[in-house]
Amino acid sequence: MHYPGVPPTLLVLLGIASVQFGAALAKGLFDEIGVGGTVFLRVLFAAIVLMAIWRPSPRGRSRHDLVLVAVFGLVLACMNLSFYASLDRIPLGAAVTFEFVGPLGVAVAGSRRPLDLVWVVLAAAGILLLSDLGAGGLDGLGIGLALLAGAFWAAYILLSARIGQRYEGADGLALAMVVGTAVLVPVGVADAGGELLVPWILAAGAAVAVLSSAIPYALEMEALRRLPTGVFGVLMSLEPGMAALAGYVLLGEDLVAREIVAILLVVAASAGASRDTALAPRDP
């Protein structure tokens, strides 16, 4: 899909907005089907879309390839589950900021520039400021779950590179999404039960998947054709700020000045660290 006449920077920003407003919509489903049910529907519909588009088959694959895609699927499931669980306890902007430690760490680890120490210090200052040094401003378990999601996001980035070497196109990702869906079945059913069959809830789950997956993936892939990777990475670094905006507009989640400064510090650190290495987008 092409978007002639639309600046690539705008495509990236629209993709980021779609992801975060999708997360805000997902948070609105927690009262109806719980965290587990919401995550299950999000991954299920993403898997359906990817399988319909790419139609991959595990036949003829080596045992190593199948194990790799199974691990990838497990990581995808755990990343989404821990992130959504954090959303149930802390504001969206804060959750995404803590989670961003994962891709930021991968970007810094892949560089050898002394200047990156500055970005590490900035990010650390932002995280400490946002966590308020455990003073009780944010739920501690929510912070831990967001950081865990960041660790899984880092693992996702590293695994996706290996998947890309073994599978064509999005074949590996599509199969991994199927694995992730299977892993999340017990969690989704236990949390939501028969509510998973309610038509409007299914529609809302599909909307979350489209907003969080299909739309941003299409926009970001088009933008990458016309943008240097470093510029793309800097733009992706705005995601915590967009998350805070989505949380404020859709969920009424206010941020105090300290939290706003903390998010800006992490955004600045991410932008600086990704000037030569693009921060990878979330799974499509």
ABEGO torsion letter per residue (X at the ends): XBBBGBBAAAAAAAAAAAAAAAAAAAAAAAAAAEAAAAAAAAAAAAAAAAAAAAGBBABGBBAAAAAAAAAAAAAAAAAAAAAAAAAAABBAAAAAAAAAAAAAAAAAAABABAAAAAAAAAAAAAAAAAAGGGAGABBAAAAAAAAAAAAAAAAAAAAAAAAAAABBEAAAAAAAAAAAAAAAAAAAAAAAEAAAABAAAAAAAAAAAAAAAAAAAAAAAAAAAABBAAAAAAAAAAAAAAAAAAAAAAAGBBBBAAAAAAAAAAAAAAAAAAAABBBBBBBX
